[in-house]
Amino acid sequence: MTLRGSYLAGIGILVLIQLVTAFGAIGLLMRMSPAVQDILAQNVYSTAAAEDAMSAMLLATASDERDQTIRLTDALSRARQNVTEADEIPAIDDLERFSRQAIDGDLAAIVGAVEAAERLTAINRAAMQRANARALRLGSTGAWAAVTLALVGFAVSILVVRRTIFGVVEPVEELEAVVAAYRGGDHYRRCQGRAASREMRHVLDAVNDLLDRAHRTQGDELASRKD
């Protein structure tokens, strides 16, 4: 690969890694946001509905029974609209059956309604914990993916820097040293640069060839003068 192609490939890989990291972070946030919204929409609302149902049932004996019945009906309706777990349906059925009897003051029905509401909230708490665990795993996976991409980018950066140092910087320094030595009277020093890039190797070889020719020319001139 040419020097130009090598650098372009290295820079292209770095740019690609940056793009993947950026869009990966965006995708991670877009996936985590619905997970949090699902917790609110599906589980918190159901838990709030169960709490409202218990409150309406217990307050019915101390306030306007008609208003609390309407509140109870609304709470049960919201609970049914936010069913996400199969176990919720029996709990909601029991809550509805017992709470309507509890409004009339049936002590056994009150106990049954409270137990049904507790089951409903427990089911939704467990669902929230599972959703939270999924969000945490997703975040952890995304974080490690970003770290991995960053390490790959770091490694590629080191390779590009090493390629620059060994392929260009050191050969240029070698060329400068050889030219300076020649000007100082050392006509035998030549460019080495074995690790140089192909283009720089051609330049160094050309300089060595020019120095050899100049040295031979000087030698011929000295020999002709002696003659």
N, C-alpha and C positions, 0 to 999 in steps of 0.2 A: 504493500500500500504506500502511496506517495505521502510526503509530509503534509501536503494540503488535505489529502483525503483522511489521513490519520487524525488531524486536528478537528476537521469537520465532523468526523464520526464521534470523537470524544465529546465535542460540544453538543452534538445532536443527542447523544445518550443523556447528557446532563439535563438538557432542556426537556427531553421526554420524561425523565424521572421527576422533574419539577412539576410538569403538567399532570402526571399520574398522581403525585402526592396531593396537588391542589384539588383536582377533581375527585380524588378518593376521599379527601376530607369533606368536601361538599356532599358527596353521596352518603357518607357516614352520618352527617348531621341530618340529612333528609330522611334517613332511615330511622334515626333515633327519635326525631320529633314525632312521627306518627305513633311510635311505641309509647311515648309519654302521653300523647293525646288519647290513645286507646285506654290507658289507665284511668284518665279522667272521665272519658265518655262512657266507658263500659262498666267500670267497677266502682268508682267514687259515687257516681250518680245512683247506682243500685243501693249502695250502702246508705246514702242520704235518704233514699226513698224508704228503706226499711226503718230508719230512725224516725222519719216523719209519720210513718204508719203507726209505730209504737206510741209516739207522742199524741197523735190524734185519738188513738184508742184510749189512752189513760186520761186525757183531758176531757173526754166526752162526759165523764161523770161530774166534772166540776164546772163545765161551761156549756155553751149552746151545742147540744148533741147534733143538730142538723149541720152546723158549720164544720164540726169535727168529722162527721160522716163524709162530707164532700172532700175534706182534706184527706181522709183515709182512702177514698176512692181514687183520688188523684195520685196519691203515693203508690198505691198498688198498680195503677196503670203505668206509671213511670218505671216501676220495677220490672214489669213484664216487657216493656219496650227495650230494656237494656239487658236482657238475658244473654249471657255469653257462655255460661257453663250449664251443662245438662242438670247438675245437682240443684241449680237454682229453682227450677220449675216446681218440684215437690215442696220446697221450702216456701215459695210464694203462694202455692195453693193452700198450704197449712196456715200461713199468715193471714190470708184472706178469709178463710173459713173461721178461724178462731177469733180474729179481730172483730169481725162483725157481730159475733156472739158476745165478745168481751165488752162491747159498747153498752150492752144491756146489763152489765154488772156481773156476768158469770165469771166467778173466780177461777174455775178450772180453765175456761177459755182464755182468760188473761195470761195464765201460766203457759198455756199452749202457744199463744200468739208471741209471747216474749221469747220462748224457746225457738220458734220458727224464725223470728227476726234475727236471733243470735246465729242460727245456722246460715241464714242468708248473708249476714255480714261476714261471718267466718269464711264462707265460700269465696266472697269477693276479696277479702284480705289475702287469702291464699293465691288467688288469681293475680292480684297486684304484686305479690312477692315474686311470682313466676315471671311476670312481665318485667319487673325491675331486674331480675337476674338475667333475662335475655338482653335487656338494654345494656347492662354492665358487661356481659360477654361481648356484645357488639362493639362497645366502646373500647374494651381491652384489645379485641382483635384489630380494630382500626388503628389503635395506638401502636401496636407491635408492627403492623404493616407499614405505618409511617416511619417507624424507627428503622425497619429493614431497608426501605427505600432510601432513607437518609444515609445509612451505612454504605449502600451500593453507590450512591452519588458521591460519597466521600472517597470510596475506593477508586471510582472512575476519575475523580479530580486528582488523586495522587498519581494515577497512571498518566494523565495528561501532563501534569507538572514534571514528572520524571521524563516523559517523552520530550518535553521542551528543554529540560536541563541537559540530558544526554544527547539529544538529537540536534539541538541548535546552540544553546548557550555555551556549553563546553567546547564544541568545535570552533565557535567564533572566538572564544578566549584562546584556544590553541593556535588559531590562525593569526591572531594579534601577536601572540608571543613569538611565533616563528618569524613574522615580518620584522618585529622589533629586534630579534636576534640577528637577522640578516643585515639589518641596518647597522647593528653594532659590530659587525665583522664576522659573525659566526655564519659561514656559508654552508655549513654541513647539517645544520638542524632542519628537520622536515616535519610536516604536519602528520600527526598520528590519527586521532579521532576515529578509532575503530568502531565505537558505539554510535557514531554520527548517523543521521538519517541519510537516505540514499542521495538526496539532492546535495546535502552538505558534504557527503563523501566525494561526490563529483567535483565540488568546488575545491576541496582540500587536495585531491589528486591533481587538479589542474594547476593549483598553486605550486605543488611539489614539482610538477613537470616544468613550469616556468622557472623555478629556482634551479633545477638541474640544467636547463638550457643556458641560463645566465651564468651558472658556474662554469659550464663547458666553454662558453664564449669568452669568459674572462681567462680561462686557462689557455685557450687558443691565442688570445691576444698577448698573454705573457710569453708564450712559446715563440710567437712571431717576433716579438721585440728582442728576445735573446738571440734569435738567428740574425 
